[in-house]
Amino acid sequence: MPGGRVVVGFLPKEPMAAMGFPSDIFTLRTLEEVVAALEKAGFRDIRVERPEPSTSWNVIVAQR
């Protein structure tokens, strides 16, 4: 939908892998993979936010 917005909050692949989540339930993705998927889906103006540089999780906001 033109004019739409998506907000995705997630923990990237590296910290998730260290937690030992089962691979048959969780698909671990890097930040770059999530951004590329959003671009492929037609989203633009993609920005990644974290409360602090040391925060492991990310929030991605994108417009369509």
PDB file of N, H, CA, C and O in Angstrom:
ATOM      1  N   MET A   1       0.835  -1.178   0.000  1.00  0.00           N
ATOM      2  CA  MET A   1       0.000   0.000   0.000  1.00  0.00           C
ATOM      3  C   MET A   1       0.884   1.246   0.000  1.00  0.00           C
ATOM      4  O   MET A   1       1.707   1.405   0.901  1.00  0.00           O
ATOM      5  N   PRO A   2       0.739   2.119  -0.968  1.00  0.00           N
ATOM      6  CA  PRO A   2       1.525   3.343  -0.970  1.00  0.00           C
ATOM      7  C   PRO A   2       1.234   4.176   0.281  1.00  0.00           C
ATOM      8  O   PRO A   2       0.094   4.261   0.739  1.00  0.00           O
ATOM      9  N   GLY A   3       2.274   4.777   0.811  1.00  0.00           N
ATOM     10  H   GLY A   3       3.200   4.708   0.439  1.00  0.00           H
ATOM     11  CA  GLY A   3       2.110   5.604   1.994  1.00  0.00           C
ATOM     12  C   GLY A   3       2.118   4.813   3.291  1.00  0.00           C
ATOM     13  O   GLY A   3       1.932   5.379   4.368  1.00  0.00           O
ATOM     14  N   GLY A   4       2.332   3.505   3.194  1.00  0.00           N
ATOM     15  H   GLY A   4       2.483   3.045   2.319  1.00  0.00           H
ATOM     16  CA  GLY A   4       2.349   2.676   4.396  1.00  0.00           C
ATOM     17  C   GLY A   4       3.668   2.783   5.141  1.00  0.00           C
ATOM     18  O   GLY A   4       4.660   3.284   4.612  1.00  0.00           O
ATOM     19  N   ARG A   5       3.664   2.314   6.351  1.00  0.00           N
ATOM     20  H   ARG A   5       2.858   1.907   6.781  1.00  0.00           H
ATOM     21  CA  ARG A   5       4.859   2.313   7.184  1.00  0.00           C
ATOM     22  C   ARG A   5       4.955   0.959   7.873  1.00  0.00           C
ATOM     23  O   ARG A   5       3.945   0.363   8.246  1.00  0.00           O
ATOM     24  N   VAL A   6       6.176   0.488   8.035  1.00  0.00           N
ATOM     25  H   VAL A   6       6.997   0.972   7.732  1.00  0.00           H
ATOM     26  CA  VAL A   6       6.407  -0.743   8.770  1.00  0.00           C
ATOM     27  C   VAL A   6       7.429  -0.455   9.868  1.00  0.00           C
ATOM     28  O   VAL A   6       8.374   0.311   9.677  1.00  0.00           O
ATOM     29  N   VAL A   7       7.215  -1.083  11.011  1.00  0.00           N
ATOM     30  H   VAL A   7       6.448  -1.704  11.166  1.00  0.00           H
ATOM     31  CA  VAL A   7       8.164  -1.001  12.121  1.00  0.00           C
ATOM     32  C   VAL A   7       8.461  -2.428  12.542  1.00  0.00           C
ATOM     33  O   VAL A   7       7.555  -3.188  12.883  1.00  0.00           O
ATOM     34  N   VAL A   8       9.740  -2.786  12.516  1.00  0.00           N
ATOM     35  H   VAL A   8      10.476  -2.169  12.239  1.00  0.00           H
ATOM     36  CA  VAL A   8      10.162  -4.148  12.855  1.00  0.00           C
ATOM     37  C   VAL A   8      11.169  -4.062  13.993  1.00  0.00           C
ATOM     38  O   VAL A   8      12.197  -3.396  13.872  1.00  0.00           O
ATOM     39  N   GLY A   9      10.874  -4.726  15.080  1.00  0.00           N
ATOM     40  H   GLY A   9      10.039  -5.267  15.178  1.00  0.00           H
ATOM     41  CA  GLY A   9      11.812  -4.810  16.193  1.00  0.00           C
ATOM     42  C   GLY A   9      12.352  -6.226  16.255  1.00  0.00           C
ATOM     43  O   GLY A   9      11.578  -7.183  16.243  1.00  0.00           O
ATOM     44  N   PHE A  10      13.656  -6.374  16.321  1.00  0.00           N
ATOM     45  H   PHE A  10      14.284  -5.596  16.331  1.00  0.00           H
ATOM     46  CA  PHE A  10      14.222  -7.722  16.355  1.00  0.00           C
ATOM     47  C   PHE A  10      15.633  -7.724  16.924  1.00  0.00           C
ATOM     48  O   PHE A  10      16.309  -6.698  17.003  1.00  0.00           O
ATOM     49  N   LEU A  11      16.037  -8.907  17.311  1.00  0.00           N
ATOM     50  H   LEU A  11      15.488  -9.741  17.247  1.00  0.00           H
ATOM     51  CA  LEU A  11      17.397  -9.156  17.782  1.00  0.00           C
ATOM     52  C   LEU A  11      18.131  -9.831  16.630  1.00  0.00           C
ATOM     53  O   LEU A  11      17.697 -10.888  16.172  1.00  0.00           O
ATOM     54  N   PRO A  12      19.229  -9.255  16.146  1.00  0.00           N
ATOM     55  CA  PRO A  12      19.928  -9.816  14.997  1.00  0.00           C
ATOM     56  C   PRO A  12      20.509 -11.211  15.246  1.00  0.00           C
ATOM     57  O   PRO A  12      20.561 -11.708  16.371  1.00  0.00           O
ATOM     58  N   LYS A  13      20.933 -11.803  14.157  1.00  0.00           N
ATOM     59  H   LYS A  13      20.890 -11.400  13.243  1.00  0.00           H
ATOM     60  CA  LYS A  13      21.409 -13.180  14.128  1.00  0.00           C
ATOM     61  C   LYS A  13      22.475 -13.504  15.182  1.00  0.00           C
ATOM     62  O   LYS A  13      22.359 -14.512  15.880  1.00  0.00           O
ATOM     63  N   GLU A  14      23.488 -12.684  15.304  1.00  0.00           N
ATOM     64  H   GLU A  14      23.583 -11.865  14.738  1.00  0.00           H
ATOM     65  CA  GLU A  14      24.613 -13.001  16.190  1.00  0.00           C
ATOM     66  C   GLU A  14      24.192 -13.167  17.648  1.00  0.00           C
ATOM     67  O   GLU A  14      24.515 -14.191  18.250  1.00  0.00           O
ATOM     68  N   PRO A  15      23.483 -12.201  18.242  1.00  0.00           N
ATOM     69  CA  PRO A  15      23.069 -12.399  19.636  1.00  0.00           C
ATOM     70  C   PRO A  15      22.029 -13.511  19.792  1.00  0.00           C
ATOM     71  O   PRO A  15      22.011 -14.211  20.805  1.00  0.00           O
ATOM     72  N   MET A  16      21.171 -13.671  18.792  1.00  0.00           N
ATOM     73  H   MET A  16      21.185 -13.104  17.969  1.00  0.00           H
ATOM     74  CA  MET A  16      20.163 -14.749  18.858  1.00  0.00           C
ATOM     75  C   MET A  16      20.834 -16.115  18.843  1.00  0.00           C
ATOM     76  O   MET A  16      20.424 -17.017  19.574  1.00  0.00           O
ATOM     77  N   ALA A  17      21.868 -16.274  18.009  1.00  0.00           N
ATOM     78  H   ALA A  17      22.201 -15.542  17.416  1.00  0.00           H
ATOM     79  CA  ALA A  17      22.571 -17.552  17.904  1.00  0.00           C
ATOM     80  C   ALA A  17      23.189 -17.942  19.249  1.00  0.00           C
ATOM     81  O   ALA A  17      23.232 -19.120  19.604  1.00  0.00           O
ATOM     82  N   ALA A  18      23.662 -16.951  19.984  1.00  0.00           N
ATOM     83  H   ALA A  18      23.627 -15.994  19.696  1.00  0.00           H
ATOM     84  CA  ALA A  18      24.278 -17.214  21.283  1.00  0.00           C
ATOM     85  C   ALA A  18      23.266 -17.701  22.318  1.00  0.00           C
ATOM     86  O   ALA A  18      23.648 -18.284  23.333  1.00  0.00           O
ATOM     87  N   MET A  19      21.975 -17.463  22.067  1.00  0.00           N
ATOM     88  H   MET A  19      21.665 -16.989  21.243  1.00  0.00           H
ATOM     89  CA  MET A  19      20.931 -17.864  23.008  1.00  0.00           C
ATOM     90  C   MET A  19      20.478 -19.311  22.794  1.00  0.00           C
ATOM     91  O   MET A  19      19.778 -19.875  23.635  1.00  0.00           O
ATOM     92  N   GLY A  20      20.871 -19.900  21.690  1.00  0.00           N
ATOM     93  H   GLY A  20      21.440 -19.443  21.007  1.00  0.00           H
ATOM     94  CA  GLY A  20      20.560 -21.298  21.459  1.00  0.00           C
ATOM     95  C   GLY A  20      19.117 -21.606  21.086  1.00  0.00           C
ATOM     96  O   GLY A  20      18.618 -22.686  21.400  1.00  0.00           O
ATOM     97  N   PHE A  21      18.437 -20.670  20.417  1.00  0.00           N
ATOM     98  H   PHE A  21      18.843 -19.792  20.162  1.00  0.00           H
ATOM     99  CA  PHE A  21      17.065 -20.930  19.993  1.00  0.00           C
ATOM    100  C   PHE A  21      17.039 -22.024  18.930  1.00  0.00           C
ATOM    101  O   PHE A  21      17.943 -22.083  18.096  1.00  0.00           O
ATOM    102  N   PRO A  22      16.030 -22.891  18.937  1.00  0.00           N
ATOM    103  CA  PRO A  22      15.980 -23.992  17.969  1.00  0.00           C
ATOM    104  C   PRO A  22      15.774 -23.497  16.537  1.00  0.00           C
ATOM    105  O   PRO A  22      14.906 -22.663  16.283  1.00  0.00           O
ATOM    106  N   SER A  23      16.574 -24.013  15.606  1.00  0.00           N
ATOM    107  H   SER A  23      17.280 -24.691  15.813  1.00  0.00           H
ATOM    108  CA  SER A  23      16.524 -23.558  14.216  1.00  0.00           C
ATOM    109  C   SER A  23      15.274 -24.027  13.484  1.00  0.00           C
ATOM    110  O   SER A  23      14.953 -23.498  12.420  1.00  0.00           O
ATOM    111  N   ASP A  24      14.557 -25.013  14.034  1.00  0.00           N
ATOM    112  H   ASP A  24      14.817 -25.443  14.899  1.00  0.00           H
ATOM    113  CA  ASP A  24      13.312 -25.440  13.381  1.00  0.00           C
ATOM    114  C   ASP A  24      12.153 -24.484  13.691  1.00  0.00           C
ATOM    115  O   ASP A  24      11.089 -24.585  13.080  1.00  0.00           O
ATOM    116  N   ILE A  25      12.350 -23.568  14.625  1.00  0.00           N
ATOM    117  H   ILE A  25      13.215 -23.485  15.122  1.00  0.00           H
ATOM    118  CA  ILE A  25      11.323 -22.588  14.975  1.00  0.00           C
ATOM    119  C   ILE A  25      11.768 -21.174  14.581  1.00  0.00           C
ATOM    120  O   ILE A  25      10.955 -20.386  14.100  1.00  0.00           O
ATOM    121  N   PHE A  26      13.035 -20.852  14.778  1.00  0.00           N
ATOM    122  H   PHE A  26      13.695 -21.493  15.169  1.00  0.00           H
ATOM    123  CA  PHE A  26      13.548 -19.503  14.551  1.00  0.00           C
ATOM    124  C   PHE A  26      14.448 -19.464  13.322  1.00  0.00           C
ATOM    125  O   PHE A  26      15.318 -20.318  13.152  1.00  0.00           O
ATOM    126  N   THR A  27      14.235 -18.479  12.478  1.00  0.00           N
ATOM    127  H   THR A  27      13.528 -17.786  12.616  1.00  0.00           H
ATOM    128  CA  THR A  27      15.137 -18.200  11.366  1.00  0.00           C
ATOM    129  C   THR A  27      15.901 -16.941  11.735  1.00  0.00           C
ATOM    130  O   THR A  27      15.328 -15.856  11.833  1.00  0.00           O
ATOM    131  N   LEU A  28      17.186 -17.100  11.935  1.00  0.00           N
ATOM    132  H   LEU A  28      17.651 -17.981  11.855  1.00  0.00           H
ATOM    133  CA  LEU A  28      18.015 -15.977  12.371  1.00  0.00           C
ATOM    134  C   LEU A  28      18.444 -15.150  11.166  1.00  0.00           C
ATOM    135  O   LEU A  28      18.880 -15.697  10.153  1.00  0.00           O
ATOM    136  N   ARG A  29      18.319 -13.845  11.279  1.00  0.00           N
ATOM    137  H   ARG A  29      17.965 -13.401  12.102  1.00  0.00           H
ATOM    138  CA  ARG A  29      18.643 -12.927  10.187  1.00  0.00           C
ATOM    139  C   ARG A  29      19.575 -11.829  10.681  1.00  0.00           C
ATOM    140  O   ARG A  29      19.473 -11.369  11.818  1.00  0.00           O
ATOM    141  N   THR A  30      20.476 -11.424   9.810  1.00  0.00           N
ATOM    142  H   THR A  30      20.558 -11.798   8.886  1.00  0.00           H
ATOM    143  CA  THR A  30      21.335 -10.282  10.117  1.00  0.00           C
ATOM    144  C   THR A  30      20.549  -8.999   9.842  1.00  0.00           C
ATOM    145  O   THR A  30      19.517  -9.022   9.172  1.00  0.00           O
ATOM    146  N   LEU A  31      21.041  -7.906  10.357  1.00  0.00           N
ATOM    147  H   LEU A  31      21.880  -7.887  10.901  1.00  0.00           H
ATOM    148  CA  LEU A  31      20.437  -6.605  10.095  1.00  0.00           C
ATOM    149  C   LEU A  31      20.389  -6.350   8.588  1.00  0.00           C
ATOM    150  O   LEU A  31      19.382  -5.869   8.068  1.00  0.00           O
ATOM    151  N   GLU A  32      21.464  -6.669   7.900  1.00  0.00           N
ATOM    152  H   GLU A  32      22.282  -7.060   8.322  1.00  0.00           H
ATOM    153  CA  GLU A  32      21.543  -6.432   6.459  1.00  0.00           C
ATOM    154  C   GLU A  32      20.499  -7.249   5.690  1.00  0.00           C
ATOM    155  O   GLU A  32      19.937  -6.766   4.707  1.00  0.00           O
ATOM    156  N   GLU A  33      20.239  -8.481   6.133  1.00  0.00           N
ATOM    157  H   GLU A  33      20.695  -8.873   6.932  1.00  0.00           H
ATOM    158  CA  GLU A  33      19.228  -9.310   5.473  1.00  0.00           C
ATOM    159  C   GLU A  33      17.822  -8.734   5.643  1.00  0.00           C
ATOM    160  O   GLU A  33      17.022  -8.756   4.707  1.00  0.00           O
ATOM    161  N   VAL A  34      17.527  -8.227   6.821  1.00  0.00           N
ATOM    162  H   VAL A  34      18.176  -8.209   7.581  1.00  0.00           H
ATOM    163  CA  VAL A  34      16.201  -7.644   7.071  1.00  0.00           C
ATOM    164  C   VAL A  34      16.020  -6.371   6.249  1.00  0.00           C
ATOM    165  O   VAL A  34      14.958  -6.159   5.662  1.00  0.00           O
ATOM    166  N   VAL A  35      17.041  -5.526   6.202  1.00  0.00           N
ATOM    167  H   VAL A  35      17.903  -5.698   6.679  1.00  0.00           H
ATOM    168  CA  VAL A  35      16.965  -4.299   5.404  1.00  0.00           C
ATOM    169  C   VAL A  35      16.796  -4.650   3.928  1.00  0.00           C
ATOM    170  O   VAL A  35      15.989  -4.022   3.243  1.00  0.00           O
ATOM    171  N   ALA A  36      17.535  -5.633   3.424  1.00  0.00           N
ATOM    172  H   ALA A  36      18.191  -6.143   3.981  1.00  0.00           H
ATOM    173  CA  ALA A  36      17.424  -6.042   2.021  1.00  0.00           C
ATOM    174  C   ALA A  36      16.023  -6.565   1.708  1.00  0.00           C
ATOM    175  O   ALA A  36      15.492  -6.290   0.632  1.00  0.00           O
ATOM    176  N   ALA A  37      15.420  -7.306   2.624  1.00  0.00           N
ATOM    177  H   ALA A  37      15.851  -7.529   3.498  1.00  0.00           H
ATOM    178  CA  ALA A  37      14.062  -7.822   2.417  1.00  0.00           C
ATOM    179  C   ALA A  37      13.052  -6.678   2.355  1.00  0.00           C
ATOM    180  O   ALA A  37      12.120  -6.714   1.551  1.00  0.00           O
ATOM    181  N   LEU A  38      13.233  -5.676   3.189  1.00  0.00           N
ATOM    182  H   LEU A  38      13.990  -5.647   3.842  1.00  0.00           H
ATOM    183  CA  LEU A  38      12.339  -4.514   3.156  1.00  0.00           C
ATOM    184  C   LEU A  38      12.491  -3.755   1.838  1.00  0.00           C
ATOM    185  O   LEU A  38      11.500  -3.325   1.249  1.00  0.00           O
ATOM    186  N   GLU A  39      13.726  -3.592   1.381  1.00  0.00           N
ATOM    187  H   GLU A  39      14.532  -3.941   1.860  1.00  0.00           H
ATOM    188  CA  GLU A  39      13.956  -2.925   0.100  1.00  0.00           C
ATOM    189  C   GLU A  39      13.309  -3.707  -1.042  1.00  0.00           C
ATOM    190  O   GLU A  39      12.679  -3.121  -1.923  1.00  0.00           O
ATOM    191  N   LYS A  40      13.462  -5.003  -1.022  1.00  0.00           N
ATOM    192  H   LYS A  40      13.974  -5.479  -0.307  1.00  0.00           H
ATOM    193  CA  LYS A  40      12.881  -5.865  -2.059  1.00  0.00           C
ATOM    194  C   LYS A  40      11.357  -5.767  -2.060  1.00  0.00           C
ATOM    195  O   LYS A  40      10.727  -5.879  -3.112  1.00  0.00           O
ATOM    196  N   ALA A  41      10.772  -5.562  -0.903  1.00  0.00           N
ATOM    197  H   ALA A  41      11.283  -5.471  -0.048  1.00  0.00           H
ATOM    198  CA  ALA A  41       9.312  -5.439  -0.778  1.00  0.00           C
ATOM    199  C   ALA A  41       8.819  -4.036  -1.143  1.00  0.00           C
ATOM    200  O   ALA A  41       7.619  -3.767  -1.088  1.00  0.00           O
ATOM    201  N   GLY A  42       9.739  -3.147  -1.515  1.00  0.00           N
ATOM    202  H   GLY A  42      10.713  -3.366  -1.560  1.00  0.00           H
ATOM    203  CA  GLY A  42       9.336  -1.819  -1.962  1.00  0.00           C
ATOM    204  C   GLY A  42       9.389  -0.731  -0.910  1.00  0.00           C
ATOM    205  O   GLY A  42       8.906   0.376  -1.145  1.00  0.00           O
ATOM    206  N   PHE A  43       9.962  -1.020   0.239  1.00  0.00           N
ATOM    207  H   PHE A  43      10.355  -1.919   0.430  1.00  0.00           H
ATOM    208  CA  PHE A  43      10.071   0.002   1.283  1.00  0.00           C
ATOM    209  C   PHE A  43      11.309   0.860   1.055  1.00  0.00           C
ATOM    210  O   PHE A  43      12.334   0.381   0.569  1.00  0.00           O
ATOM    211  N   ARG A  44      11.196   2.132   1.414  1.00  0.00           N
ATOM    212  H   ARG A  44      10.364   2.521   1.808  1.00  0.00           H
ATOM    213  CA  ARG A  44      12.277   3.100   1.256  1.00  0.00           C
ATOM    214  C   ARG A  44      12.397   3.908   2.550  1.00  0.00           C
ATOM    215  O   ARG A  44      11.657   3.690   3.509  1.00  0.00           O
ATOM    216  N   ASP A  45      13.327   4.823   2.552  1.00  0.00           N
ATOM    217  H   ASP A  45      13.928   5.001   1.773  1.00  0.00           H
ATOM    218  CA  ASP A  45      13.556   5.656   3.741  1.00  0.00           C
ATOM    219  C   ASP A  45      13.715   4.774   4.976  1.00  0.00           C
ATOM    220  O   ASP A  45      13.133   5.033   6.029  1.00  0.00           O
ATOM    221  N   ILE A  46      14.509   3.738   4.816  1.00  0.00           N
ATOM    222  H   ILE A  46      14.981   3.527   3.961  1.00  0.00           H
ATOM    223  CA  ILE A  46      14.708   2.754   5.889  1.00  0.00           C
ATOM    224  C   ILE A  46      15.716   3.312   6.882  1.00  0.00           C
ATOM    225  O   ILE A  46      16.806   3.745   6.509  1.00  0.00           O
ATOM    226  N   ARG A  47      15.332   3.293   8.151  1.00  0.00           N
ATOM    227  H   ARG A  47      14.447   2.941   8.454  1.00  0.00           H
ATOM    228  CA  ARG A  47      16.270   3.727   9.186  1.00  0.00           C
ATOM    229  C   ARG A  47      16.285   2.700  10.317  1.00  0.00           C
ATOM    230  O   ARG A  47      15.262   2.112  10.670  1.00  0.00           O
ATOM    231  N   VAL A  48      17.463   2.512  10.862  1.00  0.00           N
ATOM    232  H   VAL A  48      18.294   2.990  10.575  1.00  0.00           H
ATOM    233  CA  VAL A  48      17.666   1.573  11.962  1.00  0.00           C
ATOM    234  C   VAL A  48      17.922   2.387  13.215  1.00  0.00           C
ATOM    235  O   VAL A  48      18.740   3.307  13.222  1.00  0.00           O
ATOM    236  N   GLU A  49      17.213   2.036  14.267  1.00  0.00           N
ATOM    237  H   GLU A  49      16.549   1.288  14.261  1.00  0.00           H
ATOM    238  CA  GLU A  49      17.360   2.773  15.523  1.00  0.00           C
ATOM    239  C   GLU A  49      17.678   1.812  16.657  1.00  0.00           C
ATOM    240  O   GLU A  49      17.217   0.671  16.673  1.00  0.00           O
ATOM    241  N   ARG A  50      18.467   2.288  17.595  1.00  0.00           N
ATOM    242  H   ARG A  50      18.842   3.216  17.582  1.00  0.00           H
ATOM    243  CA  ARG A  50      18.763   1.588  18.848  1.00  0.00           C
ATOM    244  C   ARG A  50      18.805   2.643  19.938  1.00  0.00           C
ATOM    245  O   ARG A  50      19.273   3.757  19.701  1.00  0.00           O
ATOM    246  N   PRO A  51      18.322   2.311  21.131  1.00  0.00           N
ATOM    247  CA  PRO A  51      18.368   3.298  22.212  1.00  0.00           C
ATOM    248  C   PRO A  51      19.787   3.769  22.520  1.00  0.00           C
ATOM    249  O   PRO A  51      20.009   4.943  22.815  1.00  0.00           O
ATOM    250  N   GLU A  52      20.742   2.848  22.449  1.00  0.00           N
ATOM    251  H   GLU A  52      20.562   1.894  22.209  1.00  0.00           H
ATOM    252  CA  GLU A  52      22.148   3.157  22.695  1.00  0.00           C
ATOM    253  C   GLU A  52      22.989   2.312  21.755  1.00  0.00           C
ATOM    254  O   GLU A  52      22.536   1.244  21.342  1.00  0.00           O
ATOM    255  N   PRO A  53      24.181   2.737  21.402  1.00  0.00           N
ATOM    256  CA  PRO A  53      25.022   1.948  20.502  1.00  0.00           C
ATOM    257  C   PRO A  53      25.297   0.527  21.003  1.00  0.00           C
ATOM    258  O   PRO A  53      25.499  -0.384  20.200  1.00  0.00           O
ATOM    259  N   SER A  54      25.306   0.339  22.294  1.00  0.00           N
ATOM    260  H   SER A  54      25.142   1.079  22.946  1.00  0.00           H
ATOM    261  CA  SER A  54      25.589  -0.984  22.850  1.00  0.00           C
ATOM    262  C   SER A  54      24.356  -1.893  22.912  1.00  0.00           C
ATOM    263  O   SER A  54      24.476  -3.066  23.266  1.00  0.00           O
ATOM    264  N   THR A  55      23.174  -1.366  22.574  1.00  0.00           N
ATOM    265  H   THR A  55      23.077  -0.413  22.287  1.00  0.00           H
ATOM    266  CA  THR A  55      21.948  -2.155  22.607  1.00  0.00           C
ATOM    267  C   THR A  55      22.001  -3.214  21.514  1.00  0.00           C
ATOM    268  O   THR A  55      22.340  -2.906  20.371  1.00  0.00           O
ATOM    269  N   SER A  56      21.671  -4.461  21.851  1.00  0.00           N
ATOM    270  H   SER A  56      21.396  -4.711  22.779  1.00  0.00           H
ATOM    271  CA  SER A  56      21.727  -5.549  20.873  1.00  0.00           C
ATOM    272  C   SER A  56      20.576  -5.524  19.887  1.00  0.00           C
ATOM    273  O   SER A  56      20.761  -5.842  18.713  1.00  0.00           O
ATOM    274  N   TRP A  57      19.395  -5.152  20.344  1.00  0.00           N
ATOM    275  H   TRP A  57      19.245  -4.893  21.298  1.00  0.00           H
ATOM    276  CA  TRP A  57      18.230  -5.218  19.464  1.00  0.00           C
ATOM    277  C   TRP A  57      18.102  -3.954  18.631  1.00  0.00           C
ATOM    278  O   TRP A  57      18.638  -2.899  18.973  1.00  0.00           O
ATOM    279  N   ASN A  58      17.379  -4.090  17.532  1.00  0.00           N
ATOM    280  H   ASN A  58      16.944  -4.946  17.255  1.00  0.00           H
ATOM    281  CA  ASN A  58      17.190  -3.000  16.576  1.00  0.00           C
ATOM    282  C   ASN A  58      15.706  -2.754  16.362  1.00  0.00           C
ATOM    283  O   ASN A  58      14.879  -3.651  16.532  1.00  0.00           O
ATOM    284  N   VAL A  59      15.388  -1.538  15.991  1.00  0.00           N
ATOM    285  H   VAL A  59      16.060  -0.810  15.853  1.00  0.00           H
ATOM    286  CA  VAL A  59      14.058  -1.198  15.503  1.00  0.00           C
ATOM    287  C   VAL A  59      14.290  -0.589  14.125  1.00  0.00           C
ATOM    288  O   VAL A  59      15.057   0.362  13.975  1.00  0.00           O
ATOM    289  N   ILE A  60      13.621  -1.148  13.124  1.00  0.00           N
ATOM    290  H   ILE A  60      12.998  -1.920  13.246  1.00  0.00           H
ATOM    291  CA  ILE A  60      13.732  -0.632  11.772  1.00  0.00           C
ATOM    292  C   ILE A  60      12.401   0.008  11.404  1.00  0.00           C
ATOM    293  O   ILE A  60      11.342  -0.591  11.591  1.00  0.00           O
ATOM    294  N   VAL A  61      12.460   1.216  10.885  1.00  0.00           N
ATOM    295  H   VAL A  61      13.321   1.703  10.733  1.00  0.00           H
ATOM    296  CA  VAL A  61      11.277   1.942  10.442  1.00  0.00           C
ATOM    297  C   VAL A  61      11.465   2.217   8.954  1.00  0.00           C
ATOM    298  O   VAL A  61      12.521   2.692   8.535  1.00  0.00           O
ATOM    299  N   ALA A  62      10.430   1.915   8.150  1.00  0.00           N
ATOM    300  H   ALA A  62       9.573   1.529   8.490  1.00  0.00           H
ATOM    301  CA  ALA A  62      10.529   2.132   6.709  1.00  0.00           C
ATOM    302  C   ALA A  62       9.200   2.624   6.158  1.00  0.00           C
ATOM    303  O   ALA A  62       8.140   2.338   6.715  1.00  0.00           O
ATOM    304  N   GLN A  63       9.268   3.362   5.063  1.00  0.00           N
ATOM    305  H   GLN A  63      10.129   3.594   4.610  1.00  0.00           H
ATOM    306  CA  GLN A  63       8.092   3.927   4.401  1.00  0.00           C
ATOM    307  C   GLN A  63       7.898   3.243   3.053  1.00  0.00           C
ATOM    308  O   GLN A  63       8.832   2.704   2.458  1.00  0.00           O
ATOM    309  N   ARG A  64       6.675   3.284   2.605  1.00  0.00           N
ATOM    310  H   ARG A  64       5.916   3.721   3.088  1.00  0.00           H
ATOM    311  CA  ARG A  64       6.397   2.764   1.269  1.00  0.00           C
ATOM    312  C   ARG A  64       5.639   3.785   0.471  1.00  0.00           C
ATOM    313  O   ARG A  64       5.306   3.539  -0.689  1.00  0.00           O
TER     314      ARG A  64
END
